[in-house]
Amino acid sequence: MSNASTDSGACALRLRTALDLCEMGEAMRRAQLRREHPGATDDEIEDLVISWLETRPGAEHGDAWGRPISWPLSSS
């Protein structure tokens, strides 16, 4: 097997692992929100999850390094 196919396989595995961990984190947050808000509907829980994803401490501007910019970029 060539290095390129081995490298792409390793990259694919790391990406899949990262996506699985993200999914698990959201599921854990949903479970926590259901405990905190037992009368909430599925739509309300989903709104709370989205709000958490958009405003969680330490990631107010996303998870990327660098300075925040407006999107979409202006064409000036």
PyMOL Python script that loads the backbone (N, CA, C, O; Angstrom):
from pymol import cmd

cmd.read_pdbstr("""\
ATOM      1  N   MET A   1       0.835  -1.171   0.000  1.00  0.00           N
ATOM      2  CA  MET A   1       0.000   0.000   0.000  1.00  0.00           C
ATOM      3  C   MET A   1       0.885   1.241   0.000  1.00  0.00           C
ATOM      4  O   MET A   1       1.904   1.277   0.690  1.00  0.00           O
ATOM      5  N   SER A   2       0.508   2.248  -0.760  1.00  0.00           N
ATOM      6  CA  SER A   2       1.323   3.458  -0.862  1.00  0.00           C
ATOM      7  C   SER A   2       1.115   4.355   0.354  1.00  0.00           C
ATOM      8  O   SER A   2       0.130   4.232   1.083  1.00  0.00           O
ATOM      9  N   ASN A   3       2.069   5.258   0.549  1.00  0.00           N
ATOM     10  CA  ASN A   3       1.952   6.201   1.665  1.00  0.00           C
ATOM     11  C   ASN A   3       0.737   7.102   1.520  1.00  0.00           C
ATOM     12  O   ASN A   3       0.094   7.438   2.514  1.00  0.00           O
ATOM     13  N   ALA A   4       0.414   7.499   0.283  1.00  0.00           N
ATOM     14  CA  ALA A   4      -0.719   8.392   0.054  1.00  0.00           C
ATOM     15  C   ALA A   4      -2.019   7.733   0.494  1.00  0.00           C
ATOM     16  O   ALA A   4      -2.843   8.378   1.142  1.00  0.00           O
ATOM     17  N   SER A   5      -2.220   6.472   0.159  1.00  0.00           N
ATOM     18  CA  SER A   5      -3.463   5.814   0.558  1.00  0.00           C
ATOM     19  C   SER A   5      -3.486   5.556   2.056  1.00  0.00           C
ATOM     20  O   SER A   5      -4.550   5.612   2.671  1.00  0.00           O
ATOM     21  N   THR A   6      -2.343   5.277   2.649  1.00  0.00           N
ATOM     22  CA  THR A   6      -2.272   5.095   4.095  1.00  0.00           C
ATOM     23  C   THR A   6      -2.559   6.416   4.796  1.00  0.00           C
ATOM     24  O   THR A   6      -3.310   6.449   5.772  1.00  0.00           O
ATOM     25  N   ASP A   7      -1.969   7.505   4.308  1.00  0.00           N
ATOM     26  CA  ASP A   7      -2.201   8.821   4.902  1.00  0.00           C
ATOM     27  C   ASP A   7      -3.660   9.234   4.788  1.00  0.00           C
ATOM     28  O   ASP A   7      -4.230   9.760   5.744  1.00  0.00           O
ATOM     29  N   SER A   8      -4.274   9.003   3.626  1.00  0.00           N
ATOM     30  CA  SER A   8      -5.674   9.398   3.466  1.00  0.00           C
ATOM     31  C   SER A   8      -6.573   8.531   4.336  1.00  0.00           C
ATOM     32  O   SER A   8      -7.588   9.012   4.839  1.00  0.00           O
ATOM     33  N   GLY A   9      -6.224   7.276   4.521  1.00  0.00           N
ATOM     34  CA  GLY A   9      -6.995   6.411   5.408  1.00  0.00           C
ATOM     35  C   GLY A   9      -6.908   6.869   6.850  1.00  0.00           C
ATOM     36  O   GLY A   9      -7.903   6.854   7.575  1.00  0.00           O
ATOM     37  N   ALA A  10      -5.714   7.278   7.268  1.00  0.00           N
ATOM     38  CA  ALA A  10      -5.528   7.781   8.630  1.00  0.00           C
ATOM     39  C   ALA A  10      -6.281   9.099   8.813  1.00  0.00           C
ATOM     40  O   ALA A  10      -6.895   9.328   9.856  1.00  0.00           O
ATOM     41  N   CYS A  11      -6.233   9.952   7.810  1.00  0.00           N
ATOM     42  CA  CYS A  11      -6.953  11.227   7.873  1.00  0.00           C
ATOM     43  C   CYS A  11      -8.458  10.982   7.962  1.00  0.00           C
ATOM     44  O   CYS A  11      -9.155  11.629   8.745  1.00  0.00           O
ATOM     45  N   ALA A  12      -8.946  10.056   7.165  1.00  0.00           N
ATOM     46  CA  ALA A  12     -10.368   9.735   7.176  1.00  0.00           C
ATOM     47  C   ALA A  12     -10.787   9.202   8.547  1.00  0.00           C
ATOM     48  O   ALA A  12     -11.855   9.554   9.049  1.00  0.00           O
ATOM     49  N   LEU A  13      -9.968   8.372   9.143  1.00  0.00           N
ATOM     50  CA  LEU A  13     -10.269   7.823  10.463  1.00  0.00           C
ATOM     51  C   LEU A  13     -10.290   8.934  11.516  1.00  0.00           C
ATOM     52  O   LEU A  13     -11.174   8.955  12.373  1.00  0.00           O
ATOM     53  N   ARG A  14      -9.331   9.852  11.459  1.00  0.00           N
ATOM     54  CA  ARG A  14      -9.302  10.960  12.414  1.00  0.00           C
ATOM     55  C   ARG A  14     -10.520  11.864  12.244  1.00  0.00           C
ATOM     56  O   ARG A  14     -11.103  12.315  13.230  1.00  0.00           O
ATOM     57  N   LEU A  15     -10.901  12.126  11.010  1.00  0.00           N
ATOM     58  CA  LEU A  15     -12.082  12.955  10.765  1.00  0.00           C
ATOM     59  C   LEU A  15     -13.331  12.268  11.288  1.00  0.00           C
ATOM     60  O   LEU A  15     -14.160  12.892  11.949  1.00  0.00           O
ATOM     61  N   ARG A  16     -13.465  10.979  10.990  1.00  0.00           N
ATOM     62  CA  ARG A  16     -14.631  10.232  11.462  1.00  0.00           C
ATOM     63  C   ARG A  16     -14.698  10.241  12.989  1.00  0.00           C
ATOM     64  O   ARG A  16     -15.774  10.384  13.570  1.00  0.00           O
ATOM     65  N   THR A  17     -13.537  10.086  13.634  1.00  0.00           N
ATOM     66  CA  THR A  17     -13.486  10.111  15.096  1.00  0.00           C
ATOM     67  C   THR A  17     -13.915  11.477  15.627  1.00  0.00           C
ATOM     68  O   THR A  17     -14.679  11.558  16.589  1.00  0.00           O
ATOM     69  N   ALA A  18     -13.427  12.549  15.002  1.00  0.00           N
ATOM     70  CA  ALA A  18     -13.796  13.902  15.430  1.00  0.00           C
ATOM     71  C   ALA A  18     -15.291  14.138  15.273  1.00  0.00           C
ATOM     72  O   ALA A  18     -15.924  14.719  16.155  1.00  0.00           O
ATOM     73  N   LEU A  19     -15.857  13.694  14.162  1.00  0.00           N
ATOM     74  CA  LEU A  19     -17.295  13.867  13.940  1.00  0.00           C
ATOM     75  C   LEU A  19     -18.108  13.047  14.932  1.00  0.00           C
ATOM     76  O   LEU A  19     -19.139  13.507  15.423  1.00  0.00           O
ATOM     77  N   ASP A  20     -17.648  11.833  15.227  1.00  0.00           N
ATOM     78  CA  ASP A  20     -18.331  10.992  16.219  1.00  0.00           C
ATOM     79  C   ASP A  20     -18.297  11.642  17.597  1.00  0.00           C
ATOM     80  O   ASP A  20     -19.294  11.619  18.317  1.00  0.00           O
ATOM     81  N   LEU A  21     -17.152  12.225  17.971  1.00  0.00           N
ATOM     82  CA  LEU A  21     -17.040  12.899  19.263  1.00  0.00           C
ATOM     83  C   LEU A  21     -17.948  14.123  19.331  1.00  0.00           C
ATOM     84  O   LEU A  21     -18.554  14.392  20.368  1.00  0.00           O
ATOM     85  N   CYS A  22     -18.042  14.853  18.241  1.00  0.00           N
ATOM     86  CA  CYS A  22     -18.941  16.010  18.182  1.00  0.00           C
ATOM     87  C   CYS A  22     -20.388  15.558  18.375  1.00  0.00           C
ATOM     88  O   CYS A  22     -21.139  16.159  19.145  1.00  0.00           O
ATOM     89  N   GLU A  23     -20.763  14.513  17.680  1.00  0.00           N
ATOM     90  CA  GLU A  23     -22.123  13.975  17.794  1.00  0.00           C
ATOM     91  C   GLU A  23     -22.407  13.518  19.229  1.00  0.00           C
ATOM     92  O   GLU A  23     -23.491  13.762  19.760  1.00  0.00           O
ATOM     93  N   MET A  24     -21.436  12.862  19.845  1.00  0.00           N
ATOM     94  CA  MET A  24     -21.605  12.399  21.214  1.00  0.00           C
ATOM     95  C   MET A  24     -21.748  13.578  22.176  1.00  0.00           C
ATOM     96  O   MET A  24     -22.565  13.535  23.096  1.00  0.00           O
ATOM     97  N   GLY A  25     -20.956  14.630  21.965  1.00  0.00           N
ATOM     98  CA  GLY A  25     -21.056  15.824  22.806  1.00  0.00           C
ATOM     99  C   GLY A  25     -22.430  16.466  22.711  1.00  0.00           C
ATOM    100  O   GLY A  25     -22.991  16.883  23.724  1.00  0.00           O
ATOM    101  N   GLU A  26     -22.973  16.550  21.510  1.00  0.00           N
ATOM    102  CA  GLU A  26     -24.315  17.107  21.342  1.00  0.00           C
ATOM    103  C   GLU A  26     -25.349  16.232  22.026  1.00  0.00           C
ATOM    104  O   GLU A  26     -26.266  16.749  22.663  1.00  0.00           O
ATOM    105  N   ALA A  27     -25.221  14.922  21.907  1.00  0.00           N
ATOM    106  CA  ALA A  27     -26.161  14.006  22.562  1.00  0.00           C
ATOM    107  C   ALA A  27     -26.096  14.162  24.081  1.00  0.00           C
ATOM    108  O   ALA A  27     -27.125  14.137  24.756  1.00  0.00           O
ATOM    109  N   MET A  28     -24.897  14.320  24.611  1.00  0.00           N
ATOM    110  CA  MET A  28     -24.749  14.513  26.052  1.00  0.00           C
ATOM    111  C   MET A  28     -25.379  15.837  26.492  1.00  0.00           C
ATOM    112  O   MET A  28     -26.023  15.898  27.539  1.00  0.00           O
ATOM    113  N   ARG A  29     -25.197  16.885  25.707  1.00  0.00           N
ATOM    114  CA  ARG A  29     -25.794  18.177  26.038  1.00  0.00           C
ATOM    115  C   ARG A  29     -27.315  18.097  25.960  1.00  0.00           C
ATOM    116  O   ARG A  29     -28.006  18.671  26.801  1.00  0.00           O
ATOM    117  N   ARG A  30     -27.849  17.383  24.950  1.00  0.00           N
ATOM    118  CA  ARG A  30     -29.299  17.203  24.842  1.00  0.00           C
ATOM    119  C   ARG A  30     -29.840  16.501  26.086  1.00  0.00           C
ATOM    120  O   ARG A  30     -30.865  16.906  26.634  1.00  0.00           O
ATOM    121  N   ALA A  31     -29.149  15.447  26.530  1.00  0.00           N
ATOM    122  CA  ALA A  31     -29.582  14.709  27.718  1.00  0.00           C
ATOM    123  C   ALA A  31     -29.578  15.619  28.945  1.00  0.00           C
ATOM    124  O   ALA A  31     -30.500  15.573  29.760  1.00  0.00           O
ATOM    125  N   GLN A  32     -28.542  16.443  29.073  1.00  0.00           N
ATOM    126  CA  GLN A  32     -28.464  17.376  30.195  1.00  0.00           C
ATOM    127  C   GLN A  32     -29.616  18.381  30.135  1.00  0.00           C
ATOM    128  O   GLN A  32     -30.252  18.662  31.151  1.00  0.00           O
ATOM    129  N   LEU A  33     -29.881  18.916  28.952  1.00  0.00           N
ATOM    130  CA  LEU A  33     -30.969  19.880  28.800  1.00  0.00           C
ATOM    131  C   LEU A  33     -32.320  19.248  29.097  1.00  0.00           C
ATOM    132  O   LEU A  33     -33.196  19.904  29.661  1.00  0.00           O
ATOM    133  N   ARG A  34     -32.502  17.993  28.729  1.00  0.00           N
ATOM    134  CA  ARG A  34     -33.764  17.299  29.037  1.00  0.00           C
ATOM    135  C   ARG A  34     -33.942  17.146  30.551  1.00  0.00           C
ATOM    136  O   ARG A  34     -35.055  17.266  31.064  1.00  0.00           O
ATOM    137  N   ARG A  35     -32.840  16.880  31.261  1.00  0.00           N
ATOM    138  CA  ARG A  35     -32.927  16.791  32.721  1.00  0.00           C
ATOM    139  C   ARG A  35     -33.239  18.159  33.328  1.00  0.00           C
ATOM    140  O   ARG A  35     -34.024  18.261  34.271  1.00  0.00           O
ATOM    141  N   GLU A  36     -32.624  19.201  32.786  1.00  0.00           N
ATOM    142  CA  GLU A  36     -32.827  20.551  33.310  1.00  0.00           C
ATOM    143  C   GLU A  36     -34.203  21.126  32.941  1.00  0.00           C
ATOM    144  O   GLU A  36     -34.737  21.967  33.664  1.00  0.00           O
ATOM    145  N   HIS A  37     -34.767  20.679  31.832  1.00  0.00           N
ATOM    146  CA  HIS A  37     -36.055  21.184  31.326  1.00  0.00           C
ATOM    147  C   HIS A  37     -36.969  19.997  30.998  1.00  0.00           C
ATOM    148  O   HIS A  37     -37.218  19.723  29.824  1.00  0.00           O
ATOM    149  N   PRO A  38     -37.469  19.291  32.016  1.00  0.00           N
ATOM    150  CA  PRO A  38     -38.235  18.055  31.759  1.00  0.00           C
ATOM    151  C   PRO A  38     -39.521  18.265  30.959  1.00  0.00           C
ATOM    152  O   PRO A  38     -39.993  17.336  30.304  1.00  0.00           O
ATOM    153  N   GLY A  39     -40.089  19.458  30.999  1.00  0.00           N
ATOM    154  CA  GLY A  39     -41.318  19.699  30.258  1.00  0.00           C
ATOM    155  C   GLY A  39     -41.100  20.243  28.851  1.00  0.00           C
ATOM    156  O   GLY A  39     -42.069  20.524  28.146  1.00  0.00           O
ATOM    157  N   ALA A  40     -39.863  20.395  28.434  1.00  0.00           N
ATOM    158  CA  ALA A  40     -39.568  20.997  27.125  1.00  0.00           C
ATOM    159  C   ALA A  40     -39.898  20.039  25.992  1.00  0.00           C
ATOM    160  O   ALA A  40     -39.730  18.825  26.111  1.00  0.00           O
ATOM    161  N   THR A  41     -40.367  20.606  24.901  1.00  0.00           N
ATOM    162  CA  THR A  41     -40.637  19.807  23.703  1.00  0.00           C
ATOM    163  C   THR A  41     -39.322  19.522  22.975  1.00  0.00           C
ATOM    164  O   THR A  41     -38.286  20.112  23.282  1.00  0.00           O
ATOM    165  N   ASP A  42     -39.384  18.611  22.014  1.00  0.00           N
ATOM    166  CA  ASP A  42     -38.195  18.313  21.205  1.00  0.00           C
ATOM    167  C   ASP A  42     -37.684  19.568  20.491  1.00  0.00           C
ATOM    168  O   ASP A  42     -36.477  19.791  20.407  1.00  0.00           O
ATOM    169  N   ASP A  43     -38.604  20.380  19.979  1.00  0.00           N
ATOM    170  CA  ASP A  43     -38.207  21.613  19.286  1.00  0.00           C
ATOM    171  C   ASP A  43     -37.536  22.597  20.241  1.00  0.00           C
ATOM    172  O   ASP A  43     -36.568  23.262  19.872  1.00  0.00           O
ATOM    173  N   GLU A  44     -38.045  22.689  21.458  1.00  0.00           N
ATOM    174  CA  GLU A  44     -37.432  23.582  22.441  1.00  0.00           C
ATOM    175  C   GLU A  44     -36.025  23.107  22.821  1.00  0.00           C
ATOM    176  O   GLU A  44     -35.105  23.914  22.958  1.00  0.00           O
ATOM    177  N   ILE A  45     -35.873  21.804  22.985  1.00  0.00           N
ATOM    178  CA  ILE A  45     -34.552  21.249  23.293  1.00  0.00           C
ATOM    179  C   ILE A  45     -33.595  21.530  22.137  1.00  0.00           C
ATOM    180  O   ILE A  45     -32.445  21.908  22.358  1.00  0.00           O
ATOM    181  N   GLU A  46     -34.067  21.345  20.916  1.00  0.00           N
ATOM    182  CA  GLU A  46     -33.213  21.604  19.751  1.00  0.00           C
ATOM    183  C   GLU A  46     -32.791  23.072  19.706  1.00  0.00           C
ATOM    184  O   GLU A  46     -31.641  23.377  19.391  1.00  0.00           O
ATOM    185  N   ASP A  47     -33.716  23.979  20.020  1.00  0.00           N
ATOM    186  CA  ASP A  47     -33.385  25.406  20.067  1.00  0.00           C
ATOM    187  C   ASP A  47     -32.324  25.681  21.131  1.00  0.00           C
ATOM    188  O   ASP A  47     -31.419  26.486  20.911  1.00  0.00           O
ATOM    189  N   LEU A  48     -32.433  25.016  22.282  1.00  0.00           N
ATOM    190  CA  LEU A  48     -31.440  25.193  23.347  1.00  0.00           C
ATOM    191  C   LEU A  48     -30.073  24.653  22.923  1.00  0.00           C
ATOM    192  O   LEU A  48     -29.043  25.250  23.235  1.00  0.00           O
ATOM    193  N   VAL A  49     -30.065  23.526  22.214  1.00  0.00           N
ATOM    194  CA  VAL A  49     -28.795  22.967  21.728  1.00  0.00           C
ATOM    195  C   VAL A  49     -28.147  23.928  20.741  1.00  0.00           C
ATOM    196  O   VAL A  49     -26.947  24.191  20.824  1.00  0.00           O
ATOM    197  N   ILE A  50     -28.923  24.447  19.821  1.00  0.00           N
ATOM    198  CA  ILE A  50     -28.394  25.388  18.832  1.00  0.00           C
ATOM    199  C   ILE A  50     -27.866  26.638  19.528  1.00  0.00           C
ATOM    200  O   ILE A  50     -26.794  27.134  19.179  1.00  0.00           O
ATOM    201  N   SER A  51     -28.595  27.144  20.492  1.00  0.00           N
ATOM    202  CA  SER A  51     -28.130  28.308  21.242  1.00  0.00           C
ATOM    203  C   SER A  51     -26.815  28.013  21.946  1.00  0.00           C
ATOM    204  O   SER A  51     -25.912  28.850  21.950  1.00  0.00           O
ATOM    205  N   TRP A  52     -26.699  26.834  22.538  1.00  0.00           N
ATOM    206  CA  TRP A  52     -25.456  26.432  23.202  1.00  0.00           C
ATOM    207  C   TRP A  52     -24.304  26.354  22.201  1.00  0.00           C
ATOM    208  O   TRP A  52     -23.204  26.825  22.486  1.00  0.00           O
ATOM    209  N   LEU A  53     -24.548  25.767  21.038  1.00  0.00           N
ATOM    210  CA  LEU A  53     -23.500  25.661  20.023  1.00  0.00           C
ATOM    211  C   LEU A  53     -23.022  27.032  19.559  1.00  0.00           C
ATOM    212  O   LEU A  53     -21.845  27.216  19.250  1.00  0.00           O
ATOM    213  N   GLU A  54     -23.932  27.983  19.512  1.00  0.00           N
ATOM    214  CA  GLU A  54     -23.588  29.313  19.009  1.00  0.00           C
ATOM    215  C   GLU A  54     -22.958  30.220  20.059  1.00  0.00           C
ATOM    216  O   GLU A  54     -22.302  31.201  19.707  1.00  0.00           O
ATOM    217  N   THR A  55     -23.143  29.911  21.341  1.00  0.00           N
ATOM    218  CA  THR A  55     -22.707  30.860  22.371  1.00  0.00           C
ATOM    219  C   THR A  55     -21.906  30.225  23.501  1.00  0.00           C
ATOM    220  O   THR A  55     -21.664  30.880  24.515  1.00  0.00           O
ATOM    221  N   ARG A  56     -21.491  28.980  23.357  1.00  0.00           N
ATOM    222  CA  ARG A  56     -20.823  28.332  24.492  1.00  0.00           C
ATOM    223  C   ARG A  56     -19.542  29.066  24.861  1.00  0.00           C
ATOM    224  O   ARG A  56     -18.837  29.573  23.987  1.00  0.00           O
ATOM    225  N   PRO A  57     -19.241  29.125  26.162  1.00  0.00           N
ATOM    226  CA  PRO A  57     -18.070  29.871  26.631  1.00  0.00           C
ATOM    227  C   PRO A  57     -16.782  29.373  25.974  1.00  0.00           C
ATOM    228  O   PRO A  57     -16.539  28.171  25.867  1.00  0.00           O
ATOM    229  N   GLY A  58     -15.977  30.322  25.546  1.00  0.00           N
ATOM    230  CA  GLY A  58     -14.710  29.978  24.918  1.00  0.00           C
ATOM    231  C   GLY A  58     -14.798  29.828  23.420  1.00  0.00           C
ATOM    232  O   GLY A  58     -13.771  29.728  22.749  1.00  0.00           O
ATOM    233  N   ALA A  59     -16.004  29.811  22.877  1.00  0.00           N
ATOM    234  CA  ALA A  59     -16.154  29.664  21.426  1.00  0.00           C
ATOM    235  C   ALA A  59     -17.204  30.639  20.902  1.00  0.00           C
ATOM    236  O   ALA A  59     -17.967  30.323  19.989  1.00  0.00           O
ATOM    237  N   GLU A  60     -17.228  31.813  21.489  1.00  0.00           N
ATOM    238  CA  GLU A  60     -18.227  32.799  21.086  1.00  0.00           C
ATOM    239  C   GLU A  60     -18.132  33.165  19.613  1.00  0.00           C
ATOM    240  O   GLU A  60     -19.132  33.530  18.994  1.00  0.00           O
ATOM    241  N   HIS A  61     -16.920  33.067  19.047  1.00  0.00           N
ATOM    242  CA  HIS A  61     -16.706  33.406  17.641  1.00  0.00           C
ATOM    243  C   HIS A  61     -16.369  32.162  16.824  1.00  0.00           C
ATOM    244  O   HIS A  61     -15.814  32.277  15.731  1.00  0.00           O
ATOM    245  N   GLY A  62     -16.692  30.984  17.330  1.00  0.00           N
ATOM    246  CA  GLY A  62     -16.378  29.745  16.645  1.00  0.00           C
ATOM    247  C   GLY A  62     -15.153  29.084  17.252  1.00  0.00           C
ATOM    248  O   GLY A  62     -14.597  29.570  18.237  1.00  0.00           O
ATOM    249  N   ASP A  63     -14.744  27.995  16.670  1.00  0.00           N
ATOM    250  CA  ASP A  63     -13.642  27.216  17.208  1.00  0.00           C
ATOM    251  C   ASP A  63     -12.321  27.443  16.493  1.00  0.00           C
ATOM    252  O   ASP A  63     -11.311  26.832  16.840  1.00  0.00           O
ATOM    253  N   ALA A  64     -12.322  28.304  15.512  1.00  0.00           N
ATOM    254  CA  ALA A  64     -11.110  28.506  14.721  1.00  0.00           C
ATOM    255  C   ALA A  64     -10.204  29.553  15.351  1.00  0.00           C
ATOM    256  O   ALA A  64     -10.659  30.414  16.104  1.00  0.00           O
ATOM    257  N   TRP A  65      -8.925  29.470  15.036  1.00  0.00           N
ATOM    258  CA  TRP A  65      -7.957  30.478  15.455  1.00  0.00           C
ATOM    259  C   TRP A  65      -8.122  31.701  14.572  1.00  0.00           C
ATOM    260  O   TRP A  65      -8.663  31.618  13.470  1.00  0.00           O
ATOM    261  N   GLY A  66      -7.658  32.817  15.058  1.00  0.00           N
ATOM    262  CA  GLY A  66      -7.667  34.031  14.258  1.00  0.00           C
ATOM    263  C   GLY A  66      -8.719  35.003  14.720  1.00  0.00           C
ATOM    264  O   GLY A  66      -9.399  34.783  15.722  1.00  0.00           O
ATOM    265  N   ARG A  67      -8.843  36.067  13.986  1.00  0.00           N
ATOM    266  CA  ARG A  67      -9.788  37.105  14.362  1.00  0.00           C
ATOM    267  C   ARG A  67     -11.121  36.868  13.652  1.00  0.00           C
ATOM    268  O   ARG A  67     -11.145  36.376  12.524  1.00  0.00           O
ATOM    269  N   PRO A  68     -12.226  37.217  14.306  1.00  0.00           N
ATOM    270  CA  PRO A  68     -13.533  37.058  13.659  1.00  0.00           C
ATOM    271  C   PRO A  68     -13.678  38.012  12.483  1.00  0.00           C
ATOM    272  O   PRO A  68     -13.166  39.131  12.518  1.00  0.00           O
ATOM    273  N   ILE A  69     -14.364  37.575  11.457  1.00  0.00           N
ATOM    274  CA  ILE A  69     -14.657  38.419  10.299  1.00  0.00           C
ATOM    275  C   ILE A  69     -16.136  38.283   9.972  1.00  0.00           C
ATOM    276  O   ILE A  69     -16.785  37.312  10.362  1.00  0.00           O
ATOM    277  N   SER A  70     -16.656  39.261   9.258  1.00  0.00           N
ATOM    278  CA  SER A  70     -18.051  39.199   8.809  1.00  0.00           C
ATOM    279  C   SER A  70     -18.163  38.224   7.657  1.00  0.00           C
ATOM    280  O   SER A  70     -17.243  38.097   6.849  1.00  0.00           O
ATOM    281  N   TRP A  71     -19.288  37.538   7.581  1.00  0.00           N
ATOM    282  CA  TRP A  71     -19.523  36.610   6.495  1.00  0.00           C
ATOM    283  C   TRP A  71     -20.914  36.800   5.977  1.00  0.00           C
ATOM    284  O   TRP A  71     -21.823  36.949   6.793  1.00  0.00           O
ATOM    285  N   PRO A  72     -21.158  36.806   4.697  1.00  0.00           N
ATOM    286  CA  PRO A  72     -20.184  36.626   3.632  1.00  0.00           C
ATOM    287  C   PRO A  72     -19.309  37.865   3.476  1.00  0.00           C
ATOM    288  O   PRO A  72     -19.670  38.975   3.864  1.00  0.00           O
ATOM    289  N   LEU A  73     -18.151  37.619   2.893  1.00  0.00           N
ATOM    290  CA  LEU A  73     -17.204  38.702   2.682  1.00  0.00           C
ATOM    291  C   LEU A  73     -17.790  39.729   1.724  1.00  0.00           C
ATOM    292  O   LEU A  73     -18.465  39.373   0.759  1.00  0.00           O
ATOM    293  N   SER A  74     -17.528  41.005   1.997  1.00  0.00           N
ATOM    294  CA  SER A  74     -18.011  42.039   1.070  1.00  0.00           C
ATOM    295  C   SER A  74     -17.129  42.042  -0.164  1.00  0.00           C
ATOM    296  O   SER A  74     -15.970  41.630  -0.109  1.00  0.00           O
ATOM    297  N   SER A  75     -17.669  42.499  -1.262  1.00  0.00           N
ATOM    298  CA  SER A  75     -16.923  42.485  -2.525  1.00  0.00           C
ATOM    299  C   SER A  75     -16.240  43.818  -2.789  1.00  0.00           C
ATOM    300  O   SER A  75     -16.050  44.189  -3.948  1.00  0.00           O
ATOM    301  N   SER A  76     -15.866  44.549  -1.739  1.00  0.00           N
ATOM    302  CA  SER A  76     -15.225  45.855  -1.947  1.00  0.00           C
ATOM    303  C   SER A  76     -13.741  45.740  -2.023  1.00  0.00           C
ATOM    304  O   SER A  76     -13.052  46.746  -2.195  1.00  0.00           O
TER     305      SER A  76
END
""", "prot")
cmd.dss("prot")
cmd.show_as("cartoon", "prot")
cmd.util.cbc("prot")
cmd.orient("prot")
